[in-house]
């Protein structure tokens, strides 16, 4: 039976790694992709590429530049093979049919890039620990705020960002001190959400975590789980994962949020979609709530509702 110890610490008693799964997540099943080479004959005409551009934009707000023709061919080959199709023209005729909602979701899974890691852009997490958490703690002690925290990881990919947040909250603002902290993790890709729900990662990713958090909140796989680590169940239970399209207008009952992380997501939208997404994000922030974006994303000219605290960190103004 696969068992686990605290990652990086063989002295901790073994536990069944499969017994540590959180409650089931509401994620649609998706096709498991295996590495395949792009066949040399697969190509897309300029007219057909424009049709894919418009379809992807209508579904997500993401504009695929004309330089991405090779990416489109390479990423969609897996879907053609799964459906036993031989041309992108046939695939477009199929996926663009109004009733093919699920296949369009799989197409988006295939063409989106999901690069992430634990403690990505660590300066922002330092800001949380050194500035934000002490402020929240002080406000709670003075009765200026409840000990209720809601954080949204928008574009959470395979879960490393929300798990990083959950570990920090568990360490610095724990439930034992009366804090009720929950995190919403959303992404447009069912494929990465399925991975996020499982909370199982390569042991190589242990290098991304501080040792104290690694020992406290991760299990190391044994036997057939050798080479893997798994997030402990108490951390998994702090997070709800859900598929969500940021280009639409979400009505999130989990909000409003004390902080929203939407990092390295806005760069994929055109100006109109980006404005729409930012407006929706701000709408879900509490007064003085925080918005964290990626290092290549600047919101200073986009809305008067946000005030820059420092590069990539904004607070909701007018409160």
Secondary structure, DSSP 8 states (H G I E B T S, - for coil): --EEEETT-TTS--EEGGGG--S--B-------------TT----HHHHHHHHHHHHHHHSB---GGGHHHHHHHHHHHHHHTT---HHHHHHHHTSTT-HHHHHHHHHHH------TTSSHHHHHHIIIIIHHHHHHHHHTTSS-SEEEEEEET-TTTHHHHHHHHHHHHHS-GGGT-EEEEEEEES-HHHHHHHHHTEEEGGGGGGS-HHHHHHHEEEE-GGGTTEEEE-HHHHTTEEEEE--TTS----TT-SEEEEEE-S-GGGB-HHHHHHHHHHHHHTEEEEEEEEE-TT---TTT-TTEEEEETTEEEE---
